[in-house]
């Protein structure tokens, strides 16, 4: 009945194996890889065997009163689409990890967390009720916290992990509130029931909360700053996190609930925040020097563009970019990982040396960069041109911004590519040796991804794979693709002129104010620092009050004591005082009687 | 019909006496065995009731006092059973592994068994007279627990605790007396009061209600009468803290639920009580942020959680009450685990200040993981019991207070954010780290395992207990 859940099972088993055999690193890593392949096989089998697309299955988890809490899964096209993407990426990431994590300790912990992470994303892909979705959503958050902070003995990873989990926690609470508003209003958590439900103000509020939660997960303004910091995790984690899991969850959730957002009229909100995030992503990527953080800001841009597409009402455009971004971003991260490994884990692109001599590493990176910039016929162009095409038809302002962003993203990705190349290689024999000793599994994973980047357009032409229940699924015009490609090539030319020919230092130093305007993540981080300070000041105030309250109870008790000692003075054993008191008492009593 | 409650109470009473006559060496084992037997009886009772399909079940023994007629009546309701289950698990773990410091085993074992007896008696008592007796037995045994076994400042904290709790007892006694005199048949019986308290005139009801309310408010505790809790927890031994937060605060929660059932007038005060409780939760989380002692931080988190539970009780619908009961189950288990971990950290590193603790994970792996799991469980991550509780609590709150019911989530958010900060600051490390002079034994790890697996069992299989909540 719940056949799709079986696809997740191998990964869960792998996770438990990692727990059991935690001292046997090599067993654990091959078991995890085998499990990921097994689940890919199961997913492919599912694909081929499912005839009724939008079948919905579920069982009751528990119920109380009128509300039933179900674990429901759906195998609608959009669900299977993400399930397949995660299914394809998981073995590749695990393959890459076999090489990458080879010299690192604590393999068992790594594969345990990664398996749960992948399983959570698969569950998220096929969840059909808010409760099921929320379970997967939180599991993603927790495991990403553990993975980002994987190297907890280093200085930066714990801080990065905390930043991530705190942002995600904000989203979780907003999401929980949104889900429960819906549950209370409609008495159900099923997506299918929500689509046919009558809209209410509670639903609108809940949708807004869920949208904000999606922004935290997908690293959109104003919650985007955790993502660049999350680069402190191991590179396979970054590659996984940015390509198919975690950050895609937010976009995907909005895509699944898209009809509700259309009818609630929240599309302009999505559009505006998507545009802001994309602009911030591009500008920071242009100014950043950290090899992985540039890619992180680029992910913010990509996700922003997906939200822009959703905001413009084009589910197909968003999902196309979603699809192609998976491969090129995974590929670029794998390349960055190889580059850092050869350069003794140096992270600054200005001090790194490129892999140009090692063609097996270099060519996949170039393919990834070209695809990202949007050069025809690599897959990236399909996503970008679909979005640009929709914008051109509906919103000219958004279209202009998107064109500029396209140019910017082409410049920063070639800057990323060219700066390590622009240094003479002569005195760095060690780096060259390092490049030669990069594990084959790392290279193999990148090559497979490069092939997928080239081959992805084939998938796009199969409507059965991407039938997103859309009537507006018209083919992308060639002119649009040409336009995107030309912009990308212009960007390439500029980047070549500026960075490949060694002018990069002038650019950075000559335009100091411009640099700060671009590198605005400092401002965003500063804002959060002040927010934390404000909370701390409030906490200090209330903490002081709490102490004073405690003191107050003590002074109440000492007041009691002083009353006691005052009274004690009367009871002093002097007979004349007692007699006097006795007489007064008798007189008063008599007076009372006579009255 | 098996008299489960009678067996439980007899077993524990016998256990207390037997432990008294045992030697210092064997006392801990003996007490643990009795506590384990009690847990087995509770589980057996669960399976029995699962077969009959109902958790409403009473046991009546001979009259305790003929005039006024007070019977030895006991009852299980779904709410009380959940709390009995929690109390027996937490007490067993406290006995088994709470004595991290490994001192005064005999006296602590006796007191813990006595407290378990009191807790189970209180949650199952069928009339207010017995409830009051068990209440005071529980308070007194914990008073000695703090007074004898705590850290250097313990005496002051113990007396403070006793004064607050005695004040609560006084209010409770006053309320019980008023109930007795104003119900038509002059009865202490809880079921009878629930059925007939509507006949009491409104001003008297208001008086009774506020008296009950103050008593349970102090015990839960909620702002502004929470001040005994941080001191008592900080100064108590690990075992004392586990019992205080895990079980004693639930006396108040259980009593508050009973009060809402007994006094129809409570419906008038739902909104102000919820505002007070929500404020208390948010207030406590801000105060928590200024604390440095890891045990004090966890102690304040109890105030946060109990505030949220009071919001649920105040919403007084099926979801709110079930959520409050389930929340007390989840919180009892989680907080006991956190205190056990914090106590172990304090014992191992001879340091509980988060500013001085560094890189605990290097030398105390299982304790660190347990602490982290406790943080997850506190923030209500799915598959832990707290998630089920939070879902039910906030459904209840939103049903009664509309969207304002979701506001206490902000307290949970801040609590989680700060706990992650604590994890970063003390558990994970930069290059420097605290060295540990001492190690913890196997029994502590067993305690972590029992509590952690209970948290997951009730988080993954909530229907085991929630099926019985369908008709409250």
Contacts between the chains, C-beta under 8 A, distances in Angstrom:
chain1	res1	chain2	res2	distance
A	61	B	462	7.4
A	61	B	463	7.0
A	62	B	388	7.6
A	62	B	462	4.7
A	62	B	463	3.8
A	62	B	466	5.0
A	62	B	467	7.4
A	63	B	463	7.7
A	63	B	466	7.7
A	63	B	470	7.8
A	64	B	318	6.7
A	64	B	319	6.4
A	64	B	322	5.9
A	64	B	392	6.6
A	64	B	466	5.7
A	64	B	469	6.0
A	64	B	470	6.8
A	65	B	318	4.7
A	65	B	319	6.5
A	65	B	470	7.0
A	67	B	319	7.8
A	67	B	395	7.0
A	69	B	391	7.5
A	131	B	391	7.9
A	134	B	382	6.5
A	135	B	382	4.1
A	135	B	383	6.9
A	138	B	381	5.2
A	138	B	382	4.9
A	138	B	387	7.8
A	139	B	381	7.9
A	139	B	382	6.9
A	139	B	383	7.8
A	142	B	376	6.2
A	142	B	381	5.8
A	149	B	428	6.8
A	152	B	361	6.6
A	152	B	428	4.4
A	152	B	429	7.1
A	153	B	359	7.5
A	153	B	362	7.5
A	153	B	428	7.9
A	153	B	429	5.9
A	153	B	431	7.8
A	155	B	430	5.3
A	155	B	431	7.2
A	158	B	424	4.9
A	158	B	428	4.2
A	158	B	429	7.9
A	159	B	424	6.7
A	161	B	424	7.8
A	162	B	420	5.1
A	162	B	421	6.6
A	162	B	423	7.7
A	162	B	424	4.9
A	165	B	420	5.5
A	166	B	417	4.9
A	166	B	420	6.2
A	169	B	379	6.7
A	169	B	413	5.9
A	169	B	416	5.0
A	169	B	417	6.0
A	169	B	420	7.6
A	170	B	413	6.4
A	172	B	379	7.8
A	173	B	409	4.7
A	173	B	410	7.3
A	173	B	412	6.5
A	173	B	413	4.5
A	176	B	380	7.7
A	176	B	390	7.0
A	176	B	391	7.7
A	176	B	394	7.0
A	176	B	409	6.5
A	177	B	394	7.3
A	177	B	406	4.2
A	177	B	409	5.6
A	180	B	391	6.9
A	180	B	394	5.0
A	180	B	395	5.5
A	180	B	398	5.6
A	180	B	406	6.8
A	181	B	398	6.4
A	181	B	403	6.7
A	181	B	406	7.4
A	183	B	395	6.0
A	184	B	395	5.7
A	184	B	398	4.7
A	184	B	399	5.5
A	202	B	403	7.4
A	205	B	403	6.6
A	535	B	286	7.8
A	535	B	289	7.3
A	535	B	414	7.4
A	536	B	289	6.8
A	538	B	286	5.8
A	539	B	286	4.5
A	539	B	287	7.1
A	539	B	288	7.9
A	539	B	289	3.8
A	539	B	290	5.2
A	540	B	290	5.8
A	542	B	283	6.1
A	542	B	286	4.2
A	542	B	287	5.3
A	542	B	290	7.6
A	543	B	286	7.2
A	543	B	287	5.0
A	543	B	289	7.5
A	543	B	290	3.2
A	543	B	291	7.6
A	546	B	227	7.7
A	546	B	287	4.6
A	549	B	224	6.5
A	549	B	227	6.4
A	550	B	227	5.0
A	553	B	227	6.1
A	557	B	163	7.9
